[in-house]
Each structure stands twice: as C-alpha cells, then as structure tokens.
C-alpha cells in the first residue's frame, strides 16, 4: 500500500492549541489510509445470505401531495423516521423499524422521510441529528427522540408516548 503524507501548518490567529489542533507553527504529519465503510444493513444482508435466510421488506407505498395531507389522513398516530441514505445509524434502524412496525401495526404507522430529498420538512421540524424519530398524534408532534435504539427500547418509548395525553 502506498503511503501518502500531508503537512498542515496552522496560523497563530487560530488561538490556543486544543487536543485536535497543534500549537501555532507546529507541523502536523499524518498518514493517509483509505476509509472502509460498510453500512450495517449491507453487512446484515450478507450475514443473512450466508445463513440461508433472506430479508423481506414489506412496505406499503402511498403517495400524498404533501406531508400535511399525510398527517390529516392518518387514522393512527404516525412514527416518522427522519433519515439520510449515508447515515450509518439510520441504516441500522431499518430492520428495527420493520420489526416495530409489525409488532405495533394496530397502534402506529411508520413513515420514513429522507431529509436530503425533503429538506423543507426537515427544516420545519428542526431536524439536527439523524436518525430523529417523531410521533405525531392528531397531526401534531407529541414526542421526539434522536439516535438509534434497539427494538425493545423503541417499543417502550413509543408505548409510553402513546399513553401520555398531549
């Protein structure tokens, strides 16, 4: 493997040194190594294929002219997953949300919104971290949490949010 060396100097105007930045005038040298990224979902698919299992994705695709229309026409509370395709924790949540959707299909409807395609919706609900999950009851957000959770913890969060009247 070929080595690639970078040299960076930082001007004194940047202020006091921090653990992430060397002192002014100090030359930082680092060795470049290629990044190896594999989304968790892809790894899970490969592992499942080796075991002879297949992953089934059961999704009901519906088209709405707006997110507001979706909120109005929903008969059940909505669990909206704001995600991005490049987000590792978001990919980790895919099978978990499928499991939660199956277990709680009589209580809640799961909806996924890509924040890169629908930036106006993400901005309206101030999505700053991914994944962000928001529960909507009667068209209004009633509970919000960020980050990846195991299925059992996510189910507990959803059930406690649905029990609390807001």
C-alpha positions in Angstrom: 0.0 0.0 0.0 1.4 3.4 -0.9 1.8 6.0 1.8 0.5 9.5 1.5 1.8 12.2 3.8 0.1 15.5 4.4 1.6 18.5 6.0 -0.5 21.2 7.7 0.5 24.3 9.5 -1.9 26.4 11.5 -1.5 30.2 11.8 -1.2 31.7 15.3 -4.5 33.6 14.8 -6.5 30.4 15.4 -5.9 30.7 19.1 -4.8 28.4 21.8 -4.0 24.8 20.9 -6.6 22.1 21.6 -6.2 18.3 21.5 -7.5 18.4 17.9 -5.3 21.2 16.7 -1.5 21.5 17.2 0.1 24.7 18.5 0.7 27.6 16.2 3.6 27.0 13.8 3.8 23.3 14.6 3.7 21.0 11.6 1.2 18.1 11.8 2.0 15.0 9.8 -0.5 12.2 9.3 -0.5 9.1 7.2 -3.4 8.7 4.9 -5.3 5.4 4.9 -8.3 4.7 2.8 -11.6 4.6 4.6 -13.5 1.4 4.6 -17.2 1.9 5.1 -19.9 -0.7 5.0 -23.4 0.2 6.1 -24.7 -2.1 8.8 -27.7 -3.1 6.7 -25.4 -4.4 3.9 -23.5 -6.4 6.5 -26.7 -7.8 7.9 -27.8 -8.8 4.4 -24.6 -10.6 3.7 -24.7 -12.4 7.1 -28.3 -13.4 6.5 -27.5 -14.7 3.0 -24.7 -16.8 4.5 -27.1 -18.4 6.9 -29.6 -19.1 4.1 -32.1 -16.5 5.2 -33.5 -13.7 3.2 -34.6 -10.3 4.4 -38.1 -9.4 3.3 -39.1 -5.8 3.1 -42.8 -5.2 3.5 -43.7 -1.6 2.8 -46.9 0.0 1.7 -46.0 2.8 -0.6 -48.6 5.6 -0.7 -48.4 8.9 -2.4 -49.5 12.1 -0.8 -49.4 15.6 -2.3 -48.0 17.0 1.0 -46.8 15.9 4.4 -49.7 17.8 5.9 -52.1 15.7 3.9 -50.4 12.6 5.2 -50.9 13.9 8.8 -54.5 14.7 8.2 -55.5 11.4 6.6 -53.7 9.2 9.0 -56.1 7.1 11.1 -53.4 6.1 13.6 -50.6 8.0 15.2 -47.5 8.3 12.9 -43.9 7.4 13.8 -41.9 9.5 11.4 -38.3 8.4 10.9 -36.2 11.3 9.5 -33.1 9.7 7.9 -30.4 10.1 5.3 -29.1 7.3 3.0 -25.5 8.0 4.0 -26.2 7.8 7.8 -24.9 4.6 9.4 -27.3 4.6 12.4 -30.2 5.3 10.1 -29.3 2.1 8.1 -29.0 0.2 11.4 -32.6 1.3 12.2 -34.1 -0.1 9.0 -34.7 -3.7 10.3 -35.6 -2.4 13.8 -38.3 -0.1 12.4 -39.7 -3.0 10.3 -39.9 -5.1 13.5 -41.5 -2.3 15.4 -44.0 -1.7 12.6 -45.0 -5.3 12.6 -45.4 -5.5 16.4 -47.3 -2.2 16.8 -49.2 -2.2 13.5 -52.5 -1.8 15.3 -51.2 1.2 17.3 -49.0 3.2 15.0 -48.0 3.7 11.4 -44.3 4.0 10.5 -43.2 6.6 7.9 -39.7 7.3 6.6 -38.7 10.7 5.3 -35.3 11.3 3.6 -34.0 14.6 4.9 -32.0 15.2 1.8 -35.0 14.9 -0.6 -37.4 16.8 1.7 -35.3 19.5 3.3 -38.3 21.8 3.8 -40.0 19.2 6.1 -36.7 18.5 7.9 -36.3 22.3 8.5 -39.8 22.7 9.7 -39.3 20.2 12.4 -35.7 21.3 13.2 -34.0 18.0 12.4 -30.4 18.4 13.5 -29.4 14.9 14.3 -30.0 11.6 12.4 -31.9 9.5 12.9 -34.7 11.6 14.5 -38.0 9.9 15.3 -41.1 12.0 15.9 -44.5 10.7 16.9 -47.4 12.6 15.5 -50.9 12.4 17.1 -53.8 14.2 15.6 -51.5 15.9 13.1 -49.3 17.4 15.8 -45.8 16.2 17.0 -46.2 14.9 20.5 -42.9 13.0 21.2 -39.5 13.2 19.8 -36.2 11.3 20.2 -32.9 11.1 18.4 -30.5 8.3 17.8 -30.6 4.6 17.2 -32.3 2.4 19.7 -32.8 -1.4 20.0 -36.3 -2.6 19.1 -37.4 -3.3 22.7 -36.4 0.1 23.9 -38.0 1.8 20.9 -41.3 -0.1 21.5 -41.2 1.0 25.2 -40.6 4.6 24.1 -43.5 4.5 21.6 -45.9 2.9 24.0 -45.2 5.4 26.8 -45.5 8.3 24.4 -48.9 7.0 23.1 -50.2 6.6 26.7 -49.4 10.2 27.7 -52.3 12.5 26.7 -51.0 15.6 25.0 
